[in-house]
Amino acid sequence: MSYGTEGVIHGFRCYLLQDEQGEPAPVYSCASGLDYPGVGPEHSYLKDTGRVRYVTCSDDECRDAFFLLSRREGIIPALESAHAVAHALVKAREMKTGTVLVNLSGRGDKDMDYVLEHWGTGADG
């Protein structure tokens, strides 16, 4: 959403990461649900109409949010949701008062093999 351009993938027009020939570009995310070069047409529409603003998050920020939420609240988020938690932490630091609500989707236990293999237990953080 942040770096893609308009194109066609799997028969629908949307924003996607693509090369100069319009072929889907290789992508990477620690969250398997975000490891895809395109987005659905609904997200493209919401971006085009300005109803939604999309932001990015690094794997390091995702990792830190994953461990923070797990330790402080006892909630193991899916890595996809940990990206949202990371941005919520940024927004919360900018706010003087108020509440930040993050909708978590999925369960983080499905990502534990990846987390342990790549980040360990996060005991040094």
ChimeraX commands (.cxc) that place a marker at each C-alpha (Angstrom):
marker #1 position 0.00,0.00,0.00 radius 0.5
marker #1 position 2.87,2.36,0.72 radius 0.5
marker #1 position 5.25,1.41,-2.09 radius 0.5
marker #1 position 3.04,-0.36,-4.62 radius 0.5
marker #1 position 1.68,0.92,-7.88 radius 0.5
marker #1 position -1.55,0.16,-9.65 radius 0.5
marker #1 position -1.53,-3.11,-11.54 radius 0.5
marker #1 position -3.29,-6.42,-12.07 radius 0.5
marker #1 position -2.67,-9.61,-10.13 radius 0.5
marker #1 position -4.83,-12.74,-10.09 radius 0.5
marker #1 position -7.38,-11.07,-12.33 radius 0.5
marker #1 position -8.08,-7.91,-10.32 radius 0.5
marker #1 position -6.72,-4.38,-10.33 radius 0.5
marker #1 position -5.09,-3.24,-7.12 radius 0.5
marker #1 position -1.91,-1.80,-5.66 radius 0.5
marker #1 position 0.98,-4.22,-5.86 radius 0.5
marker #1 position 4.73,-4.40,-5.81 radius 0.5
marker #1 position 5.78,-5.11,-9.36 radius 0.5
marker #1 position 8.80,-4.92,-11.62 radius 0.5
marker #1 position 9.17,-2.82,-14.78 radius 0.5
marker #1 position 7.34,-5.48,-16.84 radius 0.5
marker #1 position 4.36,-5.50,-14.46 radius 0.5
marker #1 position 5.27,-8.87,-12.95 radius 0.5
marker #1 position 4.80,-9.27,-9.17 radius 0.5
marker #1 position 8.01,-8.39,-7.35 radius 0.5
marker #1 position 9.54,-10.59,-4.65 radius 0.5
marker #1 position 8.42,-9.51,-1.18 radius 0.5
marker #1 position 9.28,-10.40,2.40 radius 0.5
marker #1 position 7.66,-9.99,5.78 radius 0.5
marker #1 position 8.17,-11.91,9.01 radius 0.5
marker #1 position 4.36,-12.25,9.01 radius 0.5
marker #1 position 3.33,-14.83,6.45 radius 0.5
marker #1 position -0.06,-13.14,5.98 radius 0.5
marker #1 position 1.71,-9.97,4.84 radius 0.5
marker #1 position 4.21,-11.75,2.59 radius 0.5
marker #1 position 2.28,-11.10,-0.64 radius 0.5
marker #1 position 2.95,-8.52,-3.38 radius 0.5
marker #1 position -0.61,-7.17,-3.64 radius 0.5
marker #1 position -3.66,-6.20,-1.65 radius 0.5
marker #1 position -7.34,-6.75,-2.24 radius 0.5
marker #1 position -9.39,-4.31,-4.31 radius 0.5
marker #1 position -11.24,-3.15,-1.18 radius 0.5
marker #1 position -8.02,-1.88,0.40 radius 0.5
marker #1 position -7.07,-0.19,-2.87 radius 0.5
marker #1 position -10.45,1.57,-2.92 radius 0.5
marker #1 position -10.15,2.67,0.71 radius 0.5
marker #1 position -6.70,4.11,0.01 radius 0.5
marker #1 position -7.85,5.89,-3.17 radius 0.5
marker #1 position -10.83,7.48,-1.41 radius 0.5
marker #1 position -8.69,8.57,1.55 radius 0.5
marker #1 position -10.84,6.70,4.07 radius 0.5
marker #1 position -7.83,4.74,5.33 radius 0.5
marker #1 position -4.18,5.66,5.78 radius 0.5
marker #1 position -1.74,2.78,5.52 radius 0.5
marker #1 position 1.60,2.80,7.33 radius 0.5
marker #1 position 4.62,0.54,7.46 radius 0.5
marker #1 position 6.45,-1.26,10.24 radius 0.5
marker #1 position 9.83,-2.98,10.27 radius 0.5
marker #1 position 10.36,-6.56,11.40 radius 0.5
marker #1 position 12.28,-5.21,14.41 radius 0.5
marker #1 position 9.35,-3.01,15.43 radius 0.5
marker #1 position 7.00,-5.97,14.96 radius 0.5
marker #1 position 9.24,-8.17,17.10 radius 0.5
marker #1 position 9.42,-5.58,19.89 radius 0.5
marker #1 position 5.63,-5.14,19.89 radius 0.5
marker #1 position 5.13,-8.92,19.87 radius 0.5
marker #1 position 7.24,-9.37,23.01 radius 0.5
marker #1 position 5.88,-6.27,24.74 radius 0.5
marker #1 position 2.23,-7.30,24.36 radius 0.5
marker #1 position 3.04,-10.90,25.30 radius 0.5
marker #1 position 4.84,-9.86,28.49 radius 0.5
marker #1 position 2.69,-6.95,29.65 radius 0.5
marker #1 position -0.77,-8.27,28.79 radius 0.5
marker #1 position -0.25,-12.03,28.45 radius 0.5
marker #1 position -1.61,-11.86,24.90 radius 0.5
marker #1 position 0.46,-13.54,22.20 radius 0.5
marker #1 position -0.46,-11.67,19.01 radius 0.5
marker #1 position -0.19,-13.06,15.51 radius 0.5
marker #1 position 2.75,-11.40,13.73 radius 0.5
marker #1 position 0.31,-9.66,11.39 radius 0.5
marker #1 position -1.39,-8.06,14.40 radius 0.5
marker #1 position 1.96,-7.29,16.06 radius 0.5
marker #1 position 2.58,-4.88,13.15 radius 0.5
marker #1 position -0.57,-2.99,14.17 radius 0.5
marker #1 position 0.49,-3.02,17.81 radius 0.5
marker #1 position 3.85,-1.52,16.80 radius 0.5
marker #1 position 2.13,1.40,15.09 radius 0.5
marker #1 position -0.30,1.80,18.00 radius 0.5
marker #1 position 2.72,2.21,20.29 radius 0.5
marker #1 position 4.00,5.00,18.04 radius 0.5
marker #1 position 0.61,6.75,18.09 radius 0.5
marker #1 position 0.25,6.29,21.87 radius 0.5
marker #1 position 3.61,8.03,22.44 radius 0.5
marker #1 position 2.38,10.97,20.33 radius 0.5
marker #1 position -0.84,11.35,22.33 radius 0.5
marker #1 position -1.02,13.40,25.52 radius 0.5
marker #1 position -4.08,11.53,26.83 radius 0.5
marker #1 position -6.60,9.04,25.54 radius 0.5
marker #1 position -7.01,5.42,24.69 radius 0.5
marker #1 position -5.66,3.41,21.78 radius 0.5
marker #1 position -7.71,0.42,20.63 radius 0.5
marker #1 position -6.09,-2.27,18.49 radius 0.5
marker #1 position -8.13,-5.06,16.94 radius 0.5
marker #1 position -6.08,-8.26,17.09 radius 0.5
marker #1 position -6.75,-10.96,14.54 radius 0.5
marker #1 position -5.45,-14.46,14.73 radius 0.5
marker #1 position -3.45,-16.26,17.38 radius 0.5
marker #1 position 0.24,-15.85,17.95 radius 0.5
marker #1 position 0.79,-19.48,18.88 radius 0.5
marker #1 position 0.83,-20.27,15.15 radius 0.5
marker #1 position 3.90,-18.03,14.83 radius 0.5
marker #1 position 5.86,-19.38,17.80 radius 0.5
marker #1 position 8.11,-21.62,15.70 radius 0.5
marker #1 position 9.16,-18.59,13.62 radius 0.5
marker #1 position 9.58,-16.38,16.71 radius 0.5
marker #1 position 11.74,-18.90,18.57 radius 0.5
marker #1 position 13.85,-19.70,15.51 radius 0.5
marker #1 position 14.51,-16.08,14.51 radius 0.5
marker #1 position 14.23,-14.11,17.75 radius 0.5
marker #1 position 14.56,-16.63,20.58 radius 0.5
marker #1 position 12.68,-15.84,23.75 radius 0.5
marker #1 position 13.46,-12.13,23.59 radius 0.5
marker #1 position 14.93,-12.44,27.09 radius 0.5
marker #1 position 17.55,-9.78,26.39 radius 0.5
marker #1 position 14.89,-7.15,25.60 radius 0.5
marker link #1:1,2 radius 0.2
marker link #1:2,3 radius 0.2
marker link #1:3,4 radius 0.2
marker link #1:4,5 radius 0.2
marker link #1:5,6 radius 0.2
marker link #1:6,7 radius 0.2
marker link #1:7,8 radius 0.2
marker link #1:8,9 radius 0.2
marker link #1:9,10 radius 0.2
marker link #1:10,11 radius 0.2
marker link #1:11,12 radius 0.2
marker link #1:12,13 radius 0.2
marker link #1:13,14 radius 0.2
marker link #1:14,15 radius 0.2
marker link #1:15,16 radius 0.2
marker link #1:16,17 radius 0.2
marker link #1:17,18 radius 0.2
marker link #1:18,19 radius 0.2
marker link #1:19,20 radius 0.2
marker link #1:20,21 radius 0.2
marker link #1:21,22 radius 0.2
marker link #1:22,23 radius 0.2
marker link #1:23,24 radius 0.2
marker link #1:24,25 radius 0.2
marker link #1:25,26 radius 0.2
marker link #1:26,27 radius 0.2
marker link #1:27,28 radius 0.2
marker link #1:28,29 radius 0.2
marker link #1:29,30 radius 0.2
marker link #1:30,31 radius 0.2
marker link #1:31,32 radius 0.2
marker link #1:32,33 radius 0.2
marker link #1:33,34 radius 0.2
marker link #1:34,35 radius 0.2
marker link #1:35,36 radius 0.2
marker link #1:36,37 radius 0.2
marker link #1:37,38 radius 0.2
marker link #1:38,39 radius 0.2
marker link #1:39,40 radius 0.2
marker link #1:40,41 radius 0.2
marker link #1:41,42 radius 0.2
marker link #1:42,43 radius 0.2
marker link #1:43,44 radius 0.2
marker link #1:44,45 radius 0.2
marker link #1:45,46 radius 0.2
marker link #1:46,47 radius 0.2
marker link #1:47,48 radius 0.2
marker link #1:48,49 radius 0.2
marker link #1:49,50 radius 0.2
marker link #1:50,51 radius 0.2
marker link #1:51,52 radius 0.2
marker link #1:52,53 radius 0.2
marker link #1:53,54 radius 0.2
marker link #1:54,55 radius 0.2
marker link #1:55,56 radius 0.2
marker link #1:56,57 radius 0.2
marker link #1:57,58 radius 0.2
marker link #1:58,59 radius 0.2
marker link #1:59,60 radius 0.2
marker link #1:60,61 radius 0.2
marker link #1:61,62 radius 0.2
marker link #1:62,63 radius 0.2
marker link #1:63,64 radius 0.2
marker link #1:64,65 radius 0.2
marker link #1:65,66 radius 0.2
marker link #1:66,67 radius 0.2
marker link #1:67,68 radius 0.2
marker link #1:68,69 radius 0.2
marker link #1:69,70 radius 0.2
marker link #1:70,71 radius 0.2
marker link #1:71,72 radius 0.2
marker link #1:72,73 radius 0.2
marker link #1:73,74 radius 0.2
marker link #1:74,75 radius 0.2
marker link #1:75,76 radius 0.2
marker link #1:76,77 radius 0.2
marker link #1:77,78 radius 0.2
marker link #1:78,79 radius 0.2
marker link #1:79,80 radius 0.2
marker link #1:80,81 radius 0.2
marker link #1:81,82 radius 0.2
marker link #1:82,83 radius 0.2
marker link #1:83,84 radius 0.2
marker link #1:84,85 radius 0.2
marker link #1:85,86 radius 0.2
marker link #1:86,87 radius 0.2
marker link #1:87,88 radius 0.2
marker link #1:88,89 radius 0.2
marker link #1:89,90 radius 0.2
marker link #1:90,91 radius 0.2
marker link #1:91,92 radius 0.2
marker link #1:92,93 radius 0.2
marker link #1:93,94 radius 0.2
marker link #1:94,95 radius 0.2
marker link #1:95,96 radius 0.2
marker link #1:96,97 radius 0.2
marker link #1:97,98 radius 0.2
marker link #1:98,99 radius 0.2
marker link #1:99,100 radius 0.2
marker link #1:100,101 radius 0.2
marker link #1:101,102 radius 0.2
marker link #1:102,103 radius 0.2
marker link #1:103,104 radius 0.2
marker link #1:104,105 radius 0.2
marker link #1:105,106 radius 0.2
marker link #1:106,107 radius 0.2
marker link #1:107,108 radius 0.2
marker link #1:108,109 radius 0.2
marker link #1:109,110 radius 0.2
marker link #1:110,111 radius 0.2
marker link #1:111,112 radius 0.2
marker link #1:112,113 radius 0.2
marker link #1:113,114 radius 0.2
marker link #1:114,115 radius 0.2
marker link #1:115,116 radius 0.2
marker link #1:116,117 radius 0.2
marker link #1:117,118 radius 0.2
marker link #1:118,119 radius 0.2
marker link #1:119,120 radius 0.2
marker link #1:120,121 radius 0.2
marker link #1:121,122 radius 0.2
marker link #1:122,123 radius 0.2
marker link #1:123,124 radius 0.2
marker link #1:124,125 radius 0.2
view
